[in-house]
Amino acid sequence: MTADDSFGRLDDDDYPAFTMGRAAELLGTTPGFLRAIGEARLITPLRSEGGHRRYSRYQLRIAARARELVDQGTPVEAACRIIILEDQLEEAQRLNEAYRQAASQEPTGK
């Protein structure tokens, strides 16, 4: 890998750059919170060769959303489920829009 390849990772939202401790610090939470949202399958951190959890910026944004809900009094498991359902709804709406656009471009009559 060249230095140019390494710098390209700086822009990669999915690159697992943050340790659990650093991720918790950035989010203002505890490693236990990150473990809990992992157990609820909201995010699945990658593991280093030594087995340590590594988080991406994308995963930290999801974790931050979960923390907002928990801070508002929502239980962790419920917060995770809410975020998963919101994500599924957004994806379904995106697909529906794509299908509508494709259908409107189909020629009518045969």
C-alpha positions in Angstrom: 0.0 0.0 0.0 1.3 3.4 -0.9 1.0 6.6 1.1 -1.5 7.9 -1.4 -3.7 4.8 -0.7 -3.5 5.5 3.0 -4.5 9.1 2.7 -7.5 8.0 0.6 -8.9 6.3 3.8 -9.2 9.7 5.4 -12.3 10.3 3.3 -13.7 6.8 3.7 -16.8 6.9 6.0 -16.6 3.1 6.3 -12.9 2.8 7.3 -12.7 1.5 10.9 -10.4 4.1 12.2 -11.6 4.6 15.8 -10.9 2.3 18.8 -13.6 1.7 21.3 -12.1 4.1 23.8 -11.7 6.9 21.2 -15.2 6.3 19.8 -16.7 6.5 23.3 -14.7 9.7 24.0 -15.9 11.3 20.8 -19.5 10.4 21.6 -19.3 11.4 25.2 -20.4 8.0 26.3 -18.9 4.8 27.7 -17.5 1.7 26.1 -20.5 -0.1 27.7 -22.9 1.9 25.6 -21.1 1.0 22.5 -21.1 -2.7 23.5 -24.9 -2.4 24.2 -25.7 -1.0 20.8 -23.5 -3.7 19.3 -25.4 -6.4 21.1 -28.7 -4.8 19.9 -27.2 -5.2 16.4 -27.5 -1.5 15.6 -23.8 -1.4 14.5 -21.2 -4.2 14.1 -17.7 -2.9 14.6 -14.9 -4.5 12.7 -12.2 -6.2 14.7 -8.5 -5.6 14.6 -6.1 -8.5 14.2 -5.8 -8.5 18.0 -9.7 -8.7 18.4 -10.2 -5.1 19.4 -13.3 -3.2 18.2 -12.8 -0.6 15.5 -15.5 1.9 14.5 -16.0 3.9 11.3 -17.3 7.5 11.1 -20.5 6.2 9.7 -21.0 3.9 12.7 -20.2 6.8 15.0 -23.0 8.9 13.4 -25.5 6.0 14.0 -24.2 5.6 17.6 -24.6 9.4 18.1 -28.3 9.1 17.0 -28.8 6.3 19.5 -27.2 8.3 22.2 -29.6 11.2 21.5 -32.6 8.9 21.9 -31.2 7.4 25.1 -30.5 10.8 26.5 -34.2 11.6 25.9 -35.2 8.6 28.1 -35.6 5.9 25.4 -34.2 2.5 26.5 -31.1 1.4 24.5 -32.9 -1.6 22.9 -35.8 0.6 21.8 -33.5 3.3 20.5 -31.7 0.8 18.4 -35.0 -0.6 17.0 -36.2 2.9 16.2 -33.1 3.7 14.3 -33.2 0.4 12.4 -36.9 1.0 11.5 -36.1 4.6 10.4 -33.4 3.3 8.1 -35.6 0.6 6.6 -38.4 3.2 6.0 -35.9 5.6 4.3 -34.7 2.7 2.1 -38.3 1.7 1.2 -39.2 5.2 0.3 -36.1 5.5 -1.9 -36.9 2.3 -3.7 -40.6 3.4 -4.2 -39.4 6.6 -5.7 -37.1 4.8 -8.1 -39.9 2.4 -9.1 -42.3 5.4 -9.7 -39.7 7.1 -11.9 -39.0 3.9 -13.8 -42.8 3.3 -14.3 -43.4 6.8 -15.5 -40.7 6.4 -18.2 -42.1 3.2 -19.6 -43.9 3.6 -22.9 -47.7 3.1 -22.7 -49.6 0.8 -25.0 -48.3 -2.2 -26.9 
